[in-house]
Amino acid sequence: MSHEHHHHNHSEIAELKNVNLAFYIGIGLNFLFVIVEVVFGIIIHSLSLLSDAGHNFADVISLALSLLAFRLADVKPNENFTYGYRKTTILVALFNGVILLISIGAISYEAIDHLFNPPQLPGFTIAWVAGVGVIINGTTAFMFLKNKEEDLNIKGAYLHLLSDALVSLALVVGGIIIYYKKWFWIDPVLSLLIAMVIVKSTWSLLKNSIRLSLDAVPENVDIKKIEKNISAIDGVENIHHIHAWALSTKMNALTAHILVKKNLSMQKVDEIKREIKHELEHLNIHHSTLEFEQGMKDCEHEKV
């Protein structure tokens, strides 16, 4: 019986030379825009501006926490945290999802109240402020475009900012409608539409982050395919006691028992180990712990 631990030497974090700058600029610009929206939202009593400000502030927190998580994920493991701090990327995603859901509840409550008692609003001011949001969110989203496939959180930031730009564009349209048509009810309606956009963009993030927090099998890992491909390797009888979970938003781990044929030489077992490692890399497993067994072909193995 032998144990094989497979470690990758590459950093958990993708190259962030340009992405770091994108995070800092995105945080700074969006925070300034939040202030602008809050000030004008209070002055003109626009719920759509205030609700969008709340969403943008949540995005500022999200960007800041994601940046912090990326930093922590690259900290070397130690005696107390033998996997390092990679899991912070998952915890941040979960926290962001919860915060966004809370903001959705607040937005919806106020919007329903204003729907029955819509205040008269200056549409031109709403359109002007929201137009600034289109520029800011669109620009910062573009800064994440190049690196969005390198990490789930980077892609999440890109999609969030892109959706914010589209929401701001909707507010521009609403402001123009109010200015020309005097349909003041459009403001709370747009608030509810914003809430629905947030729900749609948040639900998947929240669901996946909860799954990963509970050490569920990551979506990009297929246990049945792992069983099939590993069992097909020459010299392998079967693979059992398989456990797969996420170490971070982009790094997966696996433990398993490998039953090999009787009377194999140590050299052949080593060859099988290397082949299994190579195969697991192609199946989105970045860290594996394998226990090899021989001469147990007739025993019944429990699959957990």
Contacts in CASP RR format, 6 or more apart in sequence:
PFRMAT RR
TARGET T0000
AUTHOR 0000-0000-0000
METHOD contacts of the structure
MODEL  1
MSHEHHHHNHSEIAELKNVNLAFYIGIGLNFLFVIVEVVFGIIIHSLSLL
SDAGHNFADVISLALSLLAFRLADVKPNENFTYGYRKTTILVALFNGVIL
LISIGAISYEAIDHLFNPPQLPGFTIAWVAGVGVIINGTTAFMFLKNKEE
DLNIKGAYLHLLSDALVSLALVVGGIIIYYKKWFWIDPVLSLLIAMVIVK
STWSLLKNSIRLSLDAVPENVDIKKIEKNISAIDGVENIHHIHAWALSTK
MNALTAHILVKKNLSMQKVDEIKREIKHELEHLNIHHSTLEFEQGMKDCE
HEKV
1 291 0 8 1.000
1 292 0 8 1.000
1 293 0 8 1.000
2 269 0 8 1.000
2 291 0 8 1.000
2 292 0 8 1.000
3 289 0 8 1.000
3 290 0 8 1.000
3 291 0 8 1.000
3 292 0 8 1.000
4 273 0 8 1.000
4 277 0 8 1.000
4 288 0 8 1.000
4 289 0 8 1.000
4 290 0 8 1.000
4 291 0 8 1.000
4 292 0 8 1.000
5 288 0 8 1.000
5 289 0 8 1.000
6 277 0 8 1.000
6 280 0 8 1.000
6 287 0 8 1.000
6 288 0 8 1.000
6 289 0 8 1.000
6 290 0 8 1.000
7 287 0 8 1.000
8 251 0 8 1.000
8 286 0 8 1.000
8 287 0 8 1.000
11 74 0 8 1.000
12 73 0 8 1.000
12 74 0 8 1.000
12 86 0 8 1.000
12 247 0 8 1.000
12 248 0 8 1.000
12 250 0 8 1.000
12 251 0 8 1.000
13 70 0 8 1.000
13 73 0 8 1.000
13 74 0 8 1.000
13 151 0 8 1.000
14 147 0 8 1.000
14 150 0 8 1.000
14 151 0 8 1.000
14 154 0 8 1.000
15 147 0 8 1.000
15 150 0 8 1.000
16 70 0 8 1.000
16 147 0 8 1.000
18 143 0 8 1.000
18 146 0 8 1.000
18 147 0 8 1.000
19 144 0 8 1.000
19 147 0 8 1.000
19 150 0 8 1.000
19 154 0 8 1.000
20 67 0 8 1.000
21 143 0 8 1.000
22 140 0 8 1.000
22 143 0 8 1.000
22 144 0 8 1.000
22 147 0 8 1.000
23 63 0 8 1.000
23 66 0 8 1.000
23 67 0 8 1.000
23 157 0 8 1.000
24 67 0 8 1.000
25 140 0 8 1.000
25 143 0 8 1.000
26 63 0 8 1.000
26 140 0 8 1.000
26 143 0 8 1.000
26 161 0 8 1.000
27 60 0 8 1.000
27 63 0 8 1.000
27 64 0 8 1.000
27 67 0 8 1.000
28 60 0 8 1.000
29 136 0 8 1.000
29 139 0 8 1.000
29 140 0 8 1.000
30 56 0 8 1.000
30 59 0 8 1.000
30 60 0 8 1.000
30 63 0 8 1.000
30 136 0 8 1.000
30 137 0 8 1.000
30 140 0 8 1.000
30 161 0 8 1.000
31 57 0 8 1.000
31 60 0 8 1.000
33 56 0 8 1.000
33 132 0 8 1.000
33 133 0 8 1.000
33 136 0 8 1.000
33 137 0 8 1.000
34 53 0 8 1.000
34 54 0 8 1.000
34 56 0 8 1.000
34 57 0 8 1.000
34 60 0 8 1.000
36 129 0 8 1.000
36 132 0 8 1.000
37 49 0 8 1.000
37 50 0 8 1.000
37 52 0 8 1.000
37 53 0 8 1.000
37 54 0 8 1.000
37 56 0 8 1.000
37 129 0 8 1.000
38 49 0 8 1.000
38 50 0 8 1.000
38 53 0 8 1.000
40 46 0 8 1.000
40 49 0 8 1.000
40 125 0 8 1.000
40 129 0 8 1.000
41 49 0 8 1.000
41 50 0 8 1.000
41 53 0 8 1.000
41 129 0 8 1.000
42 50 0 8 1.000
44 121 0 8 1.000
44 122 0 8 1.000
44 125 0 8 1.000
44 126 0 8 1.000
45 119 0 8 1.000
45 121 0 8 1.000
46 121 0 8 1.000
46 125 0 8 1.000
46 126 0 8 1.000
46 187 0 8 1.000
47 110 0 8 1.000
47 111 0 8 1.000
47 114 0 8 1.000
47 187 0 8 1.000
47 188 0 8 1.000
47 191 0 8 1.000
48 126 0 8 1.000
48 171 0 8 1.000
48 174 0 8 1.000
48 187 0 8 1.000
48 188 0 8 1.000
48 190 0 8 1.000
48 191 0 8 1.000
48 194 0 8 1.000
49 126 0 8 1.000
49 129 0 8 1.000
49 130 0 8 1.000
49 171 0 8 1.000
50 110 0 8 1.000
51 106 0 8 1.000
51 107 0 8 1.000
51 110 0 8 1.000
51 111 0 8 1.000
51 191 0 8 1.000
51 194 0 8 1.000
51 195 0 8 1.000
52 130 0 8 1.000
52 164 0 8 1.000
52 167 0 8 1.000
52 168 0 8 1.000
52 171 0 8 1.000
52 194 0 8 1.000
54 103 0 8 1.000
54 107 0 8 1.000
55 100 0 8 1.000
55 103 0 8 1.000
55 107 0 8 1.000
55 164 0 8 1.000
55 167 0 8 1.000
55 194 0 8 1.000
55 198 0 8 1.000
56 137 0 8 1.000
56 164 0 8 1.000
58 96 0 8 1.000
58 99 0 8 1.000
58 100 0 8 1.000
58 103 0 8 1.000
59 160 0 8 1.000
59 161 0 8 1.000
59 164 0 8 1.000
61 96 0 8 1.000
61 99 0 8 1.000
62 92 0 8 1.000
62 96 0 8 1.000
62 99 0 8 1.000
62 157 0 8 1.000
62 160 0 8 1.000
63 157 0 8 1.000
65 92 0 8 1.000
65 95 0 8 1.000
65 96 0 8 1.000
66 89 0 8 1.000
66 92 0 8 1.000
66 96 0 8 1.000
66 153 0 8 1.000
66 154 0 8 1.000
66 157 0 8 1.000
68 88 0 8 1.000
68 92 0 8 1.000
69 88 0 8 1.000
69 89 0 8 1.000
69 91 0 8 1.000
69 92 0 8 1.000
69 153 0 8 1.000
70 89 0 8 1.000
70 151 0 8 1.000
70 153 0 8 1.000
72 85 0 8 1.000
72 88 0 8 1.000
73 84 0 8 1.000
73 85 0 8 1.000
73 86 0 8 1.000
73 88 0 8 1.000
73 89 0 8 1.000
73 248 0 8 1.000
75 84 0 8 1.000
75 85 0 8 1.000
76 84 0 8 1.000
77 83 0 8 1.000
77 84 0 8 1.000
78 84 0 8 1.000
83 247 0 8 1.000
86 247 0 8 1.000
86 248 0 8 1.000
86 251 0 8 1.000
87 247 0 8 1.000
87 248 0 8 1.000
88 248 0 8 1.000
89 151 0 8 1.000
89 152 0 8 1.000
89 153 0 8 1.000
89 248 0 8 1.000
89 249 0 8 1.000
89 250 0 8 1.000
90 209 0 8 1.000
90 212 0 8 1.000
90 213 0 8 1.000
90 246 0 8 1.000
90 248 0 8 1.000
90 249 0 8 1.000
91 209 0 8 1.000
91 213 0 8 1.000
92 153 0 8 1.000
93 152 0 8 1.000
93 153 0 8 1.000
93 205 0 8 1.000
93 208 0 8 1.000
93 209 0 8 1.000
93 212 0 8 1.000
93 249 0 8 1.000
94 206 0 8 1.000
94 209 0 8 1.000
94 210 0 8 1.000
94 213 0 8 1.000
96 205 0 8 1.000
96 209 0 8 1.000
97 202 0 8 1.000
97 205 0 8 1.000
97 206 0 8 1.000
97 209 0 8 1.000
98 206 0 8 1.000
100 198 0 8 1.000
100 202 0 8 1.000
100 205 0 8 1.000
100 206 0 8 1.000
101 199 0 8 1.000
101 202 0 8 1.000
101 206 0 8 1.000
103 198 0 8 1.000
104 195 0 8 1.000
104 198 0 8 1.000
104 199 0 8 1.000
104 202 0 8 1.000
105 195 0 8 1.000
107 191 0 8 1.000
107 192 0 8 1.000
107 194 0 8 1.000
107 195 0 8 1.000
107 198 0 8 1.000
108 191 0 8 1.000
108 192 0 8 1.000
108 195 0 8 1.000
110 188 0 8 1.000
110 191 0 8 1.000
111 188 0 8 1.000
111 189 0 8 1.000
111 191 0 8 1.000
111 192 0 8 1.000
111 195 0 8 1.000
112 188 0 8 1.000
112 192 0 8 1.000
113 188 0 8 1.000
114 187 0 8 1.000
114 188 0 8 1.000
114 191 0 8 1.000
115 185 0 8 1.000
115 188 0 8 1.000
115 189 0 8 1.000
115 192 0 8 1.000
118 184 0 8 1.000
118 185 0 8 1.000
118 187 0 8 1.000
118 188 0 8 1.000
119 184 0 8 1.000
119 187 0 8 1.000
120 184 0 8 1.000
121 175 0 8 1.000
121 178 0 8 1.000
121 184 0 8 1.000
121 187 0 8 1.000
122 178 0 8 1.000
122 179 0 8 1.000
123 174 0 8 1.000
123 175 0 8 1.000
123 176 0 8 1.000
123 178 0 8 1.000
123 179 0 8 1.000
124 175 0 8 1.000
124 179 0 8 1.000
126 171 0 8 1.000
126 172 0 8 1.000
126 174 0 8 1.000
126 175 0 8 1.000
126 178 0 8 1.000
126 187 0 8 1.000
127 171 0 8 1.000
127 172 0 8 1.000
127 174 0 8 1.000
127 175 0 8 1.000
127 176 0 8 1.000
127 179 0 8 1.000
129 171 0 8 1.000
130 168 0 8 1.000
130 169 0 8 1.000
130 170 0 8 1.000
130 171 0 8 1.000
130 172 0 8 1.000
130 175 0 8 1.000
131 168 0 8 1.000
131 169 0 8 1.000
131 171 0 8 1.000
131 172 0 8 1.000
133 164 0 8 1.000
133 165 0 8 1.000
133 168 0 8 1.000
134 165 0 8 1.000
134 168 0 8 1.000
134 169 0 8 1.000
134 172 0 8 1.000
137 161 0 8 1.000
137 162 0 8 1.000
137 164 0 8 1.000
137 165 0 8 1.000
137 168 0 8 1.000
138 161 0 8 1.000
138 162 0 8 1.000
138 164 0 8 1.000
138 165 0 8 1.000
140 161 0 8 1.000
141 158 0 8 1.000
141 161 0 8 1.000
141 162 0 8 1.000
141 164 0 8 1.000
141 165 0 8 1.000
144 154 0 8 1.000
144 155 0 8 1.000
144 157 0 8 1.000
144 158 0 8 1.000
144 161 0 8 1.000
145 158 0 8 1.000
147 154 0 8 1.000
148 154 0 8 1.000
148 155 0 8 1.000
148 156 0 8 1.000
148 158 0 8 1.000
149 155 0 8 1.000
151 249 0 8 1.000
151 250 0 8 1.000
152 249 0 8 1.000
152 250 0 8 1.000
153 249 0 8 1.000
156 205 0 8 1.000
159 201 0 8 1.000
160 201 0 8 1.000
163 197 0 8 1.000
163 201 0 8 1.000
166 197 0 8 1.000
167 194 0 8 1.000
167 197 0 8 1.000
170 190 0 8 1.000
170 193 0 8 1.000
170 194 0 8 1.000
171 190 0 8 1.000
174 186 0 8 1.000
174 187 0 8 1.000
174 190 0 8 1.000
175 186 0 8 1.000
177 183 0 8 1.000
177 186 0 8 1.000
178 184 0 8 1.000
178 186 0 8 1.000
178 187 0 8 1.000
208 219 0 8 1.000
211 219 0 8 1.000
212 218 0 8 1.000
212 245 0 8 1.000
212 246 0 8 1.000
212 249 0 8 1.000
215 245 0 8 1.000
215 246 0 8 1.000
216 245 0 8 1.000
217 223 0 8 1.000
217 244 0 8 1.000
217 245 0 8 1.000
218 244 0 8 1.000
218 245 0 8 1.000
218 246 0 8 1.000
218 252 0 8 1.000
218 284 0 8 1.000
220 252 0 8 1.000
220 284 0 8 1.000
221 244 0 8 1.000
221 252 0 8 1.000
221 254 0 8 1.000
221 283 0 8 1.000
221 284 0 8 1.000
221 285 0 8 1.000
222 283 0 8 1.000
223 242 0 8 1.000
223 244 0 8 1.000
225 283 0 8 1.000
226 239 0 8 1.000
226 242 0 8 1.000
226 244 0 8 1.000
226 254 0 8 1.000
226 280 0 8 1.000
226 283 0 8 1.000
226 285 0 8 1.000
227 238 0 8 1.000
227 239 0 8 1.000
227 242 0 8 1.000
229 279 0 8 1.000
229 283 0 8 1.000
230 236 0 8 1.000
230 239 0 8 1.000
230 256 0 8 1.000
230 258 0 8 1.000
230 276 0 8 1.000
230 279 0 8 1.000
230 280 0 8 1.000
231 237 0 8 1.000
231 238 0 8 1.000
231 239 0 8 1.000
233 272 0 8 1.000
233 275 0 8 1.000
233 276 0 8 1.000
233 279 0 8 1.000
234 272 0 8 1.000
235 260 0 8 1.000
235 261 0 8 1.000
235 264 0 8 1.000
235 268 0 8 1.000
235 272 0 8 1.000
236 258 0 8 1.000
236 259 0 8 1.000
236 260 0 8 1.000
236 261 0 8 1.000
236 272 0 8 1.000
236 276 0 8 1.000
237 259 0 8 1.000
237 260 0 8 1.000
237 261 0 8 1.000
237 297 0 8 1.000
238 259 0 8 1.000
238 301 0 8 1.000
239 256 0 8 1.000
239 257 0 8 1.000
239 258 0 8 1.000
239 259 0 8 1.000
240 256 0 8 1.000
240 257 0 8 1.000
240 259 0 8 1.000
240 301 0 8 1.000
240 302 0 8 1.000
240 303 0 8 1.000
241 255 0 8 1.000
241 256 0 8 1.000
241 257 0 8 1.000
241 291 0 8 1.000
241 301 0 8 1.000
241 302 0 8 1.000
241 303 0 8 1.000
241 304 0 8 1.000
242 254 0 8 1.000
242 255 0 8 1.000
242 256 0 8 1.000
242 303 0 8 1.000
242 304 0 8 1.000
243 254 0 8 1.000
243 255 0 8 1.000
243 256 0 8 1.000
243 304 0 8 1.000
244 252 0 8 1.000
244 253 0 8 1.000
244 254 0 8 1.000
244 285 0 8 1.000
245 252 0 8 1.000
245 253 0 8 1.000
246 252 0 8 1.000
246 253 0 8 1.000
247 253 0 8 1.000
247 286 0 8 1.000
247 287 0 8 1.000
251 286 0 8 1.000
251 287 0 8 1.000
252 284 0 8 1.000
252 285 0 8 1.000
252 286 0 8 1.000
252 287 0 8 1.000
253 285 0 8 1.000
253 286 0 8 1.000
253 287 0 8 1.000
253 288 0 8 1.000
253 289 0 8 1.000
254 280 0 8 1.000
254 285 0 8 1.000
254 287 0 8 1.000
254 288 0 8 1.000
254 289 0 8 1.000
255 288 0 8 1.000
255 289 0 8 1.000
255 290 0 8 1.000
255 291 0 8 1.000
256 288 0 8 1.000
256 289 0 8 1.000
256 290 0 8 1.000
256 291 0 8 1.000
257 290 0 8 1.000
257 291 0 8 1.000
257 292 0 8 1.000
257 293 0 8 1.000
257 301 0 8 1.000
258 272 0 8 1.000
258 276 0 8 1.000
258 290 0 8 1.000
258 291 0 8 1.000
258 292 0 8 1.000
258 293 0 8 1.000
259 293 0 8 1.000
259 294 0 8 1.000
259 295 0 8 1.000
259 296 0 8 1.000
259 297 0 8 1.000
259 301 0 8 1.000
260 269 0 8 1.000
260 272 0 8 1.000
260 292 0 8 1.000
260 293 0 8 1.000
260 294 0 8 1.000
261 294 0 8 1.000
261 297 0 8 1.000
262 294 0 8 1.000
262 295 0 8 1.000
262 297 0 8 1.000
263 294 0 8 1.000
264 272 0 8 1.000
264 294 0 8 1.000
269 292 0 8 1.000
269 294 0 8 1.000
272 292 0 8 1.000
273 290 0 8 1.000
273 292 0 8 1.000
276 288 0 8 1.000
276 290 0 8 1.000
277 288 0 8 1.000
280 288 0 8 1.000
END
